[in-house]
């Protein structure tokens, strides 16, 4: 085992603190076959076992998360779609009457604004796939339904 460790360490370099020359770490007296004590070997082997166990855990965890990549792609596509949805032919609102917020609600449409008479103000949130309203968006929806919406003029 000690010989195998020395062979592995031969690829690593060290620097002499006195002369600053570089040399293979396996040439150091610390790591010679005869000086690599039993406790050191046990510690090294324990560290290798723990590293292997960790690698197995990471591999198991990442193999179970293929859905994560798909979810991330869906979310990114959703973010893109909510930016360009105004250009879709089946979008019901006049794009010149929509103002983007994107968070927590995607758009506010001032219906009739381009004709000179606003007849309705509509909060619009864009969802795709299995996306659902967040709790905050649900609260905003309920607040609008309850007609608890105000207009304030801020003058300075």
N, C-alpha and C positions, 0 to 999 in steps of 0.2 A: 504493500500500500504506500509506504513512504517513497519508494522509487517512482510510482505513478504520480504522486504529488509533486516530486521534484521535476518530473518531465512536464507537468502542466505549468509549473512556475517558471520554467526556462523561457517561456515566451514573454514573460513580464520583465520590464526593465526597472532598475533602481538607480539612484544617484548617490555617490559618495558624498557625505556631508562635509568632508574636508577638502578633497581635490575636485569635486564637482563632476567627476567622470561618470559616465553611464556604464552599467554592467548588468548582465542577467541576474535577476533576483535569486535564481537557484544557486548562483555562486556565493551567495551570502551564507555565512556560517549558521545563521538562524534557521535556514531551510535545508541543510544537508541531510542526507539520508540517515546518518547516524545521530544527528542532533534533534531530529524531529521526534520529540518524546511521545510517550503513549497518551498522555492527557491531551496533547495537541492533536494527535491523530483522532482521538475520540471526539474532540470538539469539532474538528474539520468534518468528520463523517456525519456528526449530528447536524451541522449546518447544511451539508449536502442533502440529507434526508428532508430537512425542513424546506429547503429550496425546491426540491422535487415535489413535495406535498403542496407547496404554494402554487407551483406551475400547474399541477393537476386541478387545483381549485379554480385558478384563473381560466384554464381551458374549459372546465365544466360550466363555469358561470357564463363565459362568453358564448359557448355553444347554445345555451338556453336563451340567449338574448337576440336571436336573429330577428325577432319581432321588433326590437329596439331600432334597428336600422330602418325597417319598413315604417315604423312610427315616425322617426325623424324625417324621413323622406316625405311622408304625408304632411307633416307639420310644415316643412319648408315649402312644399307645393301649395299648401293652404295660405301661407303668408304671401306667396307670389300671386295667387289667384285673387286674394282680397285687394291687391293693388291694381289689378288689370280688369276686374270684373265689370267696371263701368263701360268697357269697350265691347262687351258681349252683346250680340244682337237681341237676346232675350232678356236683358236687364231692363226692368220695368220703369226705371226712373231716368229723367233727363240728366245726362252726366254733368251738364253745366250748372245744374241746381244742387249737386251733391258736394259736400265738403268732407274731406277725410279727417278722421280722428285716429283710427286704427287701434286705439286702446283707451278704454275698455270696449267701445263700440266702434265699428269700422267707419260708418258714414252717417251724416245727417243730411237728409234731403229736404230742401226748401221748395216744395212743389208749387209751381206757378211763378217762381221768382223770375224766370226768363221772360214771362209774359207780362210782368209788372204787377202781378197780384198773387201774393203767397196765400194759398188756400189750405195748405197742410204742411206740417213739419213731421218728418218721419225719421226715426232712428233705425238704421240698417246695420245688421251684423251679418257677415258672410261666413258660411260654414260649408265644409265639403266632407264627403265620406261619412264617418260615424261621429264627427265632432258635435259637441253639445255646448249649450250656453254654460258659462262659468257661473258660480254662485253670484258674483258681482253683477254679471250681465242679467241674470234672472231678477235681481233686485232692481236694476234699472228698468227692465221691462215692466215689473209690477208698479214701480213709481209712476211710469208714464200711463199705465192702465188706470191707476188711481187718480190721475190728473193732478198729481202733486209736482207740477213743473212750473217754474217761475222764470220771469224775464227781469233782469236787473241792468240798469245803466250805470256804468262806472265812469264818473267824471273826475278829472284831475286838473 
